[in-house]
Amino acid sequence: MAEIRPMRAEEIPFGLELCRIAGWNQLVADWERLLALDPEGVFIAEEQGTPCGTASAVRYGTRLSWIGMVLVHPDFRRRGIGSALMAHCIQYLQQHGVESIKLDATDQGRPVYLKLGFRDERPCYRMTGARPDGLPSHPEVRPIAPGDWPKIAEMDRAAFDADRLPLLRILHGEGPSAVIERGGELQAYGFARLGFNASYLGPLVSRNPDDARAVAETLLAALPAGSVYWDILPDNAASLALVDSYGFQVIRQLTRMVLGASTGSDGVAQIYGAASFELG
Ligand SMILES: CC(C)(COP(=O)(O)OP(=O)(O)OC[C@H]1O[C@@H](n2cnc3c(N)ncnc32)[C@H](O)[C@@H]1OP(=O)(O)O)[C@@H](O)C(=O)NCCC(=O)NCCS
């Protein structure tokens, strides 16, 4: 029976090794961010002292939480370790009184989660393409400034239906950020960062498609040349149309799943980019 315990920072190389085996995009910074959000909420499974799997549980207040990084080394699969890691995360989150637990499930993970009581919520697409060249500049768009945070917190709570501010503040230090404010009201904001296979655009939140495009193009222009990943919820058809307009293709289709209260449906129309599969 695997032993499950909190992961320590010095064990990040093992988590990273599992990411490389699975072909995932995370870097050291992605694991560090999870540990910064909750040092007790990242888990490692060991069998007789050998690390064999990981999972992470991020709490956005008590309203919503997100499970991610569910990875089991191929030599240890189909022995119940993935299910045990999940059960551990669920217990941890329920002990903290969260109303809703979500995750973005791969086809390999979904059967495991269905057995644990998760239900399908909506599809989630990973889209990719080359960073477009020759993008127009958008004078209205500027980097996020310290005074923007109260407005970002308010708009993000409406769109995401939970308090993501600690995450957004960390992302702000990791790569380009952009915001549009008009008439004293925030219209859109977004973030981007580097990844192993591709740069990552998101999260991106906007009240309308035009401002989403302006923020996205500003972020894209700030990224290095090469591939970009951009995760969207196709239930927001405008987000799919936007990413599609750059010739990006769907490379992975995941299923957003939920255990507990349903949250966030009203805000989907403002979500033009997710934060990542492990963060929502
Ligand atoms: C998805 C993943 C984490 C599952 O890990 P796992 O440890 O193999 O999961 P479990 O062993 O708990 O369950 C997987 C399957 O093994 C079966 N199983 C569990 N214990 C078993 C046992 N003792 N003997 C045989 N089969 C067993 C489960 O019933 C399940 O079967 P099913 O797929 O037919 O429903 C793993 O395949 C993985 O790392 N995949 C790549 C990364 C990935 O996609 N992660 C999910 C992200 S959302």
The ligand as an SDF file (V2000), in Angstrom:
LIG
                    3D

 48 50  0  0  0  0  0  0  0  0999 V2000
   -4.2980    8.4190  -14.6990 C   0  0  0  0  0  0  0  0  0  0  0  0
   -3.2700    7.7980  -13.7650 C   0  0  0  0  0  0  0  0  0  0  0  0
   -2.8390    8.8340  -12.7390 C   0  0  0  0  0  0  0  0  0  0  0  0
   -3.9210    6.6340  -13.0550 C   0  0  0  0  0  0  0  0  0  0  0  0
   -3.0130    6.1550  -12.0940 O   0  0  0  0  0  0  0  0  0  0  0  0
   -3.0990    4.6320  -11.5760 P   0  0  0  0  0  0  0  0  0  0  0  0
   -2.2650    4.5330  -10.3470 O   0  0  0  0  0  0  0  0  0  0  0  0
   -2.7990    3.7120  -12.6880 O   0  0  0  0  0  0  0  0  0  0  0  0
   -4.6370    4.5790  -11.1990 O   0  0  0  0  0  0  0  0  0  0  0  0
   -5.3790    3.4120  -10.4450 P   0  0  0  0  0  0  0  0  0  0  0  0
   -4.5050    2.2070  -10.3570 O   0  0  0  0  0  0  0  0  0  0  0  0
   -5.8990    3.9500   -9.1610 O   0  0  0  0  0  0  0  0  0  0  0  0
   -6.5900    3.1630  -11.4080 O   0  0  0  0  0  0  0  0  0  0  0  0
   -6.3530    2.9490  -12.8030 C   0  0  0  0  0  0  0  0  0  0  0  0
   -6.9960    1.6960  -13.2500 C   0  0  0  0  0  0  0  0  0  0  0  0
   -6.3760    0.6060  -12.5570 O   0  0  0  0  0  0  0  0  0  0  0  0
   -7.3910   -0.1870  -11.9640 C   0  0  0  0  0  0  0  0  0  0  0  0
   -6.8210   -0.7570  -10.7550 N   0  0  0  0  0  0  0  0  0  0  0  0
   -6.7290   -0.1980   -9.5670 C   0  0  0  0  0  0  0  0  0  0  0  0
   -6.1630   -1.0490   -8.6960 N   0  0  0  0  0  0  0  0  0  0  0  0
   -5.8730   -2.1780   -9.3910 C   0  0  0  0  0  0  0  0  0  0  0  0
   -5.2690   -3.4230   -9.0770 C   0  0  0  0  0  0  0  0  0  0  0  0
   -4.8630   -3.6780   -7.8370 N   0  0  0  0  0  0  0  0  0  0  0  0
   -5.0870   -4.2970  -10.0700 N   0  0  0  0  0  0  0  0  0  0  0  0
   -5.5060   -4.0170  -11.3280 C   0  0  0  0  0  0  0  0  0  0  0  0
   -6.0890   -2.8680  -11.6680 N   0  0  0  0  0  0  0  0  0  0  0  0
   -6.2740   -1.9740  -10.7220 C   0  0  0  0  0  0  0  0  0  0  0  0
   -8.4770    0.7650  -11.6690 C   0  0  0  0  0  0  0  0  0  0  0  0
   -9.7340    0.1320  -11.5010 O   0  0  0  0  0  0  0  0  0  0  0  0
   -8.4500    1.5300  -12.9380 C   0  0  0  0  0  0  0  0  0  0  0  0
   -8.9850    0.7160  -13.9550 O   0  0  0  0  0  0  0  0  0  0  0  0
   -9.8120    1.2430  -15.1410 P   0  0  0  0  0  0  0  0  0  0  0  0
   -8.9220    2.2350  -15.8580 O   0  0  0  0  0  0  0  0  0  0  0  0
  -10.1000    0.0340  -15.9410 O   0  0  0  0  0  0  0  0  0  0  0  0
  -11.0250    1.8900  -14.5440 O   0  0  0  0  0  0  0  0  0  0  0  0
   -2.0310    7.2680  -14.5660 C   0  0  0  0  0  0  0  0  0  0  0  0
   -2.4940    6.4420  -15.6060 O   0  0  0  0  0  0  0  0  0  0  0  0
   -1.1690    8.3540  -15.1480 C   0  0  0  0  0  0  0  0  0  0  0  0
   -0.2650    8.8940  -14.4920 O   0  0  0  0  0  0  0  0  0  0  0  0
   -1.4210    8.7230  -16.4290 N   0  0  0  0  0  0  0  0  0  0  0  0
   -0.6650    9.7470  -17.1410 C   0  0  0  0  0  0  0  0  0  0  0  0
   -0.9690   11.1080  -16.6020 C   0  0  0  0  0  0  0  0  0  0  0  0
   -2.4550   11.4080  -16.5650 C   0  0  0  0  0  0  0  0  0  0  0  0
   -3.1590   11.3170  -17.5610 O   0  0  0  0  0  0  0  0  0  0  0  0
   -2.9260   11.8040  -15.3660 N   0  0  0  0  0  0  0  0  0  0  0  0
   -4.3100   12.1890  -15.1620 C   0  0  0  0  0  0  0  0  0  0  0  0
   -4.4200   13.6570  -15.2640 C   0  0  0  0  0  0  0  0  0  0  0  0
   -6.0950   14.1960  -15.1820 S   0  0  0  0  0  0  0  0  0  0  0  0
  1  2  1  0
  2  3  1  0
  2  4  1  0
  2 36  1  0
  4  5  1  0
  5  6  1  0
  6  7  2  0
  6  8  1  0
  6  9  1  0
  9 10  1  0
 10 11  2  0
 10 12  1  0
 10 13  1  0
 13 14  1  0
 14 15  1  0
 15 16  1  0
 15 30  1  0
 16 17  1  0
 17 18  1  0
 17 28  1  0
 18 19  1  0
 18 27  1  0
 19 20  2  0
 20 21  1  0
 21 22  1  0
 21 27  2  0
 22 23  1  0
 22 24  2  0
 24 25  1  0
 25 26  2  0
 26 27  1  0
 28 29  1  0
 28 30  1  0
 30 31  1  0
 31 32  1  0
 32 33  2  0
 32 34  1  0
 32 35  1  0
 36 37  1  0
 36 38  1  0
 38 39  2  0
 38 40  1  0
 40 41  1  0
 41 42  1  0
 42 43  1  0
 43 44  2  0
 43 45  1  0
 45 46  1  0
 46 47  1  0
 47 48  1  0
M  END
$$$$
